[in-house]
């Protein structure tokens, strides 16, 4: 196979042959016949060779001088005209205030294409309509260089102040965050004192009573019997243990209630009303002596005072929300009275109803309808709320919101022609121990003692 490569003539052997090597190589590679060497070739000259590569080696079959590559340049057009001095070929001028070192508008007027530009500009004005032609500024009307033309305001905004002079938007009145009530965190002082007074063998039973009352004691007995059966031992009779738990229960419950009462009285003005109510309700069964009865009376008085104070604050918050136009907040507040069964005054009820009706209009978005309906559905005015107007073509989202609360806002549902569906009664989940056999409660301690006495 013939291939081209560049070779360098290394020596003339004088017997009609030359030695050669590849261009750039260190040692000669082969011999070529002198008849193939171009005339005038000399040692060290690089030539283009056609060589055959075979099993015997490389055989040069032709040599030719390397031709110089032609420069790949674009064709040039020679302009023949009147000769000009060299100093007139390039002109430069530095003007202060120019853009990027370029000359001003007057300097460009000396160019040869100035007339062509004016001609094109005049031709564009002639082609444009009369209205557009009048809008274009003339050269005489343009402001001097370095000065800006005053910006004209859009029509209808001449009397409006500029952006820098506009008043900032009036911030909405921010209400101070309402502090969260503290939750009840009782100590264990009274319970620990009761456990210390009990015998050591009774303390595990008392701890189970404190943890989960009598059912916890039964579960502990069952767990112990299962462990005994696995070890092959006889189960224990839990009757006596349950009787002991029943005997310890009132004392332990009183100690537990006293711990809660002490914690409630320590933070009587900050504790959550739900926790305070739970302590007062538990006093009916836990207060058994003079000290506990005095604590219970003090807690009832504090609860009544707190409820009256929060009731007044609750009514003030509803009125404030109505005055500031926050109908949804007022409706949500009305559904959470501090005192259960509170009946609002007729004037406040009328204001809530008007605010809800004004929020349900044809211009309100479907999302707004859903928020207002949710707030109305649990407020005391839900039966009297009726929309001021309704969209002619309500969206699916709006109809879905009305159907969701149709049973609680009947007048709104009637405005859309939707009949409220009666809510299905809740089905209680089956108890986990429904299949178990009911275990009768253990007999009271008195009956157990009487039975043992009669047996003896």
PAVEXDREN-413659 format. One line per 8 residues: number of its first residue (from 1); their letters; for each residue x, y, z of C-alpha. Coordinates in steps of 0.05 Angstrom, whole numbers, plus 32768, in hexadecimal, padded with zeros to 4 digits. Layout:
BEGIN
NUM = a = X:Y:Z; ... .
# end
This chain:
BEGIN
1 = xxxxxxxx = 8000:8000:8000; 801C:8044:7FEA; 801D:807C:801C; 8039:80C2:801D; 806B:80DB:8050; 80A0:8110:8058; 80E8:80F8:8053; 812B:811A:805C .
9 = xxxxxxxx = 8167:810B:802E; 81A1:80F9:805C; 81DB:80EA:802B; 81EF:80DE:7FE3; 8211:809A:7FDF; 8230:80A9:7F9A; 821B:8067:7F7C; 81DA:8082:7F62 .
17 = xxxxxxxx = 81B3:807E:7FA3; 81A1:80AA:7FDE; 8193:8099:8027; 8155:80B6:8048; 8131:80B8:808A; 80ED:80CF:80A0; 80EA:811A:80AD; 80FF:8125:80F5 .
25 = xxxxxxxx = 811C:80DF:8100; 8162:80D2:811C; 817D:809A:80EF; 8177:808B:80A4; 813E:805D:8092; 814C:8046:804B; 816A:8051:8006; 814A:8071:7FC9 .
33 = xxxxxxxx = 8160:8070:7F80; 8181:80B1:7F68; 8153:80B2:7F2C; 8118:80C0:7F5B; 813A:80FB:7F7C; 8126:813E:7F5D; 815C:8168:7F3B; 817F:8198:7F69 .
41 = xxxxxxxx = 816F:8172:7FA8; 81A3:8174:7FDF; 81B1:8153:8021; 8182:8168:8059; 8149:817A:802A; 8103:8160:803C; 80DB:8142:8003; 8096:8124:7FFC .
49 = xxxxxxxx = 809D:80D9:7FEF; 806D:80A4:7FD5; 8081:8064:7FFA; 8068:801C:7FFA; 8064:7FF8:803D; 806B:7FAC:8039; 808B:7F73:8060; 80D1:7F83:8047 .
57 = xxxxxxxx = 80CD:7FCB:805F; 80C1:8010:8040; 80D0:801B:7FF6; 80CF:8062:7FDA; 80B0:8063:7F95; 80AF:80AF:7F89; 80CA:80F0:7FA4; 80B1:8137:7F99 .
65 = xxxxxxxx = 80C0:817A:7FB8; 808E:8193:7FEC; 8064:81CB:7FD1; 8055:8206:7FFD; 800C:820D:8014; 7FE4:8244:7FF5; 7FC9:8278:8025; 7F7E:8273:802B .
73 = xxxxxxxx = 7F6C:82BD:8026; 7F2F:82DF:800A; 7F34:8301:7FC8; 7F45:834A:7FCA; 7F29:8383:7FA0; 7F5A:83B9:7F8E; 7F3D:83FF:7F8F; 7F5D:842E:7F5D .
81 = xxxxxxxx = 7F52:8478:7F6C; 7F75:84BA:7F77; 7FB2:84B3:7FA4; 7FAB:84CF:7FEA; 7FE0:84E1:801D; 7FEA:84AF:8055; 7FD6:84E1:808B; 7F8F:84E8:806D .
89 = xxxxxxxx = 7F80:849D:806F; 7F75:8499:80BB; 7F56:84D1:80E4; 7F4E:84CF:8130; 7F30:8502:815F; 7F27:8500:81AB; 7EE9:8521:81C6; 7ED8:8526:820F .
97 = xxxxxxxx = 7E96:8505:8222; 7E96:84D8:81E4; 7E81:8490:81E8; 7EBC:8460:81E9; 7EEC:8490:81C9; 7EC1:849A:818C; 7EB3:84DE:816F; 7E73:8505:817B .
105 = xxxxxxxx = 7E39:8510:814C; 7E5B:854B:812A; 7E99:8521:8119; 7E6F:84ED:80F7; 7E51:8523:80CA; 7E92:8525:80A2; 7E8C:84DD:808C; 7E7D:84CF:8045 .
113 = xxxxxxxx = 7E3F:84A5:8054; 7E1C:84DD:807A; 7DF3:84F0:803E; 7DDE:84A8:8033; 7DC6:84A3:807B; 7D9D:84E2:8074; 7D80:84C9:8034; 7D6C:8487:8055 .
121 = xxxxxxxx = 7D4F:84AD:8090; 7D25:84DA:8062; 7D0E:849D:803B; 7CF7:847C:807C; 7CD0:84BA:808F; 7CAE:84BB:804C; 7C9B:8472:8052; 7C80:847B:8099 .
129 = xxxxxxxx = 7C3A:8494:80A5; 7C2A:84DC:80B8; 7C1E:84C8:8101; 7C60:84A3:8108; 7C86:84DA:80E3; 7C70:850E:8115; 7C86:84E4:8150; 7CCF:84E0:8139 .
137 = xxxxxxxx = 7CFA:8518:8156; 7D1E:8545:8125; 7D68:8556:812B; 7D57:859C:8142; 7D2A:8581:8179; 7D5D:8551:8196; 7D7C:8566:81D8; 7DC6:8577:81DA .
145 = xxxxxxxx = 7DF7:853F:81E4; 7DFF:852D:822E; 7DB8:8543:8241; 7D7D:8515:8248; 7D38:8523:822E; 7D06:8527:8268; 7CDD:84E7:826A; 7C93:84F2:825B .
153 = xxxxxxxx = 7C62:84D0:8288; 7C2E:84A0:826B; 7BE9:84BD:8260; 7BBF:84BF:829E; 7BFB:84BE:82CE; 7C0F:8508:82CD; 7BF2:8514:8312; 7C0F:84D5:8331 .
161 = xxxxxxxx = 7C4F:84DE:835A; 7C8F:84BE:8341; 7CA8:847D:835E; 7CD8:84A0:838D; 7CA1:84CE:83A6; 7C6A:8499:83AE; 7C54:8489:83F3; 7C65:8443:840C .
169 = xxxxxxxx = 7C2A:8414:8415; 7C09:841B:8457; 7C1D:83DF:8482; 7BE6:83B4:849D; 7BDC:83B9:84E8; 7C01:837F:8506; 7BE3:8362:8544; 7C12:834D:857B .
177 = xxxxxxxx = 7C1A:8302:857E; 7BEE:82E3:85B2; 7C18:82BE:85E6; 7C0C:8273:85E8; 7BEF:825A:862A; 7C1C:822E:8654; 7C0A:81E5:865A; 7C04:81C3:869D .
185 = xxxxxxxx = 7C44:81A2:86B5; 7C35:8183:86F9; 7C6B:816B:8728; 7C6E:8129:874E; 7C76:8141:8796; 7C35:8126:87B3; 7C37:80E5:878C; 7C7E:80D7:87A2 .
193 = xxxxxxxx = 7C6B:80E5:87EB; 7C33:80B2:87E7; 7C60:807D:87C7; 7C94:8088:87FE; 7C5F:807A:8834; 7C4A:8038:8815; 7C6D:7FF5:8824; 7CA0:7FDF:87EF .
201 = xxxxxxxx = 7C74:7FA5:87D7; 7C39:7FD5:87CA; 7C60:8008:87A0; 7C60:7FE1:875E; 7C14:7FDC:8762; 7C0E:8027:8772; 7C3B:8039:8737; 7C0E:8011:8709 .
209 = xxxxxxxx = 7BD1:8036:8724; 7BF2:8078:8717; 7C07:8063:86D1; 7BC4:8047:86B8; 7B93:803C:86F1; 7B75:7FF8:86FE; 7B7A:7FDF:86B5; 7BC5:7FE7:86BA .
217 = xxxxxxxx = 7BC6:7FBB:86F8; 7B9F:7F84:86D3; 7BCE:7F87:8697; 7C0A:7F81:86C6; 7BEB:7F43:86E7; 7BDE:7F22:86A3; 7C24:7F30:868C; 7C41:7F11:86CB .
225 = xxxxxxxx = 7C16:7ED3:86C3; 7C2C:7ECA:867A; 7C75:7ECD:8690; 7C67:7E99:86C7; 7C46:7E6A:8696; 7C82:7E6E:8668; 7CAF:7E5C:86A3; 7C81:7E23:86B7 .
233 = xxxxxxxx = 7C6A:7E44:86F8; 7C23:7E4A:8713; 7C00:7E8D:8705; 7BF1:7EBE:873D; 7BAB:7ED1:8755; 7BA3:7F1C:8747; 7B65:7F25:8771; 7B8C:7F3F:87AD .
241 = xxxxxxxx = 7BB7:7F6B:8782; 7B7A:7F8B:8761; 7B5A:7F95:87A5; 7B99:7FB8:87BE; 7B99:7FE4:8780; 7B51:7FF8:878C; 7B63:800A:87D4; 7B9F:8035:87BF .
249 = xxxxxxxx = 7B7C:8057:8785; 7B58:8091:87A9; 7B96:80A5:87CF; 7BC1:80A4:8791; 7B8F:80CB:8767; 7B8B:8101:879C; 7BD7:8107:879E; 7BD9:810B:8752 .
257 = xxxxxxxx = 7BA3:8141:8751; 7BC8:816A:8787; 7C06:816B:875A; 7BDD:8185:8721; 7BB9:81B8:874D; 7BFB:81D4:8768; 7C16:81DD:8722; 7BD5:81FE:870B .
265 = xxxxxxxx = 7BD4:822F:8746; 7C1E:8241:8739; 7C0D:825A:86F2; 7BC3:8269:86F9; 7BC5:82A6:86CA; 7BEE:8285:8693; 7BD7:823D:8692; 7BAB:8225:8659 .
273 = xxxxxxxx = 7B61:8226:8668; 7B59:81DE:8652; 7B8B:81C5:8685; 7B6C:81F1:86BB; 7B26:81D6:86AC; 7B3F:818E:86B0; 7B5D:819B:86F5; 7B1C:81BB:870E .
281 = xxxxxxxx = 7AF1:8181:86F3; 7B1F:814D:8713; 7B17:8170:8757; 7AD1:8153:875F; 7AED:810D:876A; 7B33:811D:8784; 7B26:8153:87B9; 7B18:812A:87F8 .
289 = xxxxxxxx = 7B32:8155:8831; 7B31:819D:8847; 7B73:81AF:8824; 7B5F:8192:87E1; 7B1A:81B2:87E5; 7B39:81F6:87F2; 7B67:81ED:87B6; 7B2B:81D8:878B .
297 = xxxxxxxx = 7B04:8217:879F; 7B3F:8243:878E; 7B46:8222:874B; 7AFC:822C:873B; 7AFF:8276:874B; 7B3D:827E:8720; 7B1D:8259:86E7; 7ADF:8285:86E9 .
305 = xxxxxxxx = 7B0A:82C4:86E9; 7B34:82AB:86AF; 7AF7:8298:8686; 7AD7:82DD:8690; 7B18:8300:867D; 7B23:82D6:863F; 7ADB:82DE:862C; 7AE2:8329:862B .
313 = xxxxxxxx = 7B23:8325:8604; 7B01:82F5:85D2; 7AC8:8326:85C4; 7AF9:835F:85BC; 7B22:8337:8589; 7AE4:8328:8560; 7ACF:8371:855F; 7B16:8387:854C .
321 = xxxxxxxx = 7B18:8355:8513; 7AD5:836D:84F9; 7AEA:83B6:84FC; 7B2A:83A8:84D5; 7B04:8381:849F; 7B1F:833C:84B1; 7ADF:8315:84AB; 7AFE:82D0:84A9 .
329 = xxxxxxxx = 7B26:82DB:84E9; 7AE8:82F5:850C; 7AC0:82B8:84F7; 7AF6:8288:850E; 7AFB:82AB:8551; 7AB0:82A7:855B; 7AB3:825B:8556; 7AE5:8255:8590 .
337 = xxxxxxxx = 7AC5:8276:85CE; 7AE9:826E:8610; 7AA8:825D:8633; 7A80:8224:8615; 7A39:8235:8600; 7A47:8280:85F9; 7A10:82A6:85D4; 7A27:82E4:85AF .
345 = xxxxxxxx = 7A03:8326:85B4; 79D1:8335:857B; 79FA:8371:8564; 7A3A:8349:855E; 7A15:8310:853C; 79F9:8340:8508; 7A3F:835B:84FB; 7A5B:8315:84F0 .
353 = xxxxxxxx = 7A22:8303:84C2; 7A2B:8343:8498; 7A76:8339:8493; 7A6D:82F1:847B; 7A37:8305:8449; 7A63:833C:842D; 7A9C:830A:8422; 7A70:82DC:83F8 .
361 = xxxxxxxx = 7A65:8302:83B7; 7A6A:82F3:836D; 7AAC:8319:8368; 7ACE:82EE:839D; 7AFC:82B6:8385; 7AEB:826D:8390; 7B24:8267:83C2; 7B08:82A0:83EA .
369 = xxxxxxxx = 7AC4:827F:83EC; 7AE3:8240:8407; 7B08:8264:843F; 7ACB:828C:8454; 7A9C:8250:8452; 7ACC:8228:847E; 7ACD:8260:84B1; 7A81:8269:84AF .
377 = xxxxxxxx = 7A72:821E:84B5; 7A8B:821C:84FD; 7A75:8261:8514; 7A35:8272:853B; 7A18:8298:84FF; 7A1C:825E:84CD; 79D0:8257:84C6; 79C5:82A1:84B6 .
385 = xxxxxxxx = 79FC:82AD:8482; 79E5:82B6:843A; 7A10:82CE:8400; 7A05:8314:83E4; 7A0D:82FB:839D; 7A25:82BC:837A; 7A4C:82B2:8339; 7A21:82A4:82FC .
393 = xxxxxxxx = 7A4E:826A:82E9; 7A6E:824F:8328; 7AAD:8226:8320; 7AB4:81DE:8335; 7AE1:81F3:836F; 7AAB:8222:838A; 7A74:81EE:8384; 7A9F:81BB:83A8 .
401 = xxxxxxxx = 7AAA:81EC:83E2; 7A5F:81F9:83E7; 7A4E:81AF:83E6; 7A82:81A2:841C; 7A61:81D1:844E; 7A19:81CE:8433; 79FF:81AC:8472; 7A1A:81E3:849F .
409 = xxxxxxxx = 7A0A:8221:8474; 79C5:8211:8458; 79B6:8257:843C; 79F7:8257:8414; 79E7:8211:83F9; 79A1:8228:83E6; 79BD:8263:83BF; 79E2:8231:8392 .
417 = xxxxxxxx = 79A9:8200:838F; 79CE:81CB:83B6; 79A8:81A0:83E8; 79CF:8191:8427; 79DE:8148:8434; 79D2:812F:847A; 7A13:811A:849A; 7A1A:80CF:84A4 .
425 = xxxxxxxx = 7A23:80B9:84EC; 7A69:80A7:8500; 7A78:805D:8504; 7AA1:804A:853F; 7ADD:801E:8532; 7AD7:7FD9:8551; 7AFD:7FD2:8592; 7B3B:7FA8:8592 .
433 = xxxxxxxx = 7B22:7F7F:85CD; 7ADC:7F74:85AF; 7AE8:7F28:85A8; 7B04:7F20:85EE; 7ADA:7F06:8626; 7AC7:7F3B:8658; 7AEA:7F35:869A; 7ABE:7F46:86D5 .
441 = xxxxxxxx = 7ADB:7F7B:8703; 7AF9:7F62:8744; 7ACD:7F64:8782; 7AD7:7F9F:87B1; 7B07:7F98:87E9; 7AD0:7F96:881F; 7AAE:7F5A:87FE; 7AF1:7F35:87F8 .
449 = xxxxxxxx = 7B00:7F3F:8842; 7AB9:7F29:8857; 7ABF:7EEA:882D; 7B02:7ED8:884B; 7AE5:7EE2:8892; 7AA9:7EB6:8885; 7AD6:7E7F:8869; 7AFF:7E7D:88A8 .
# end
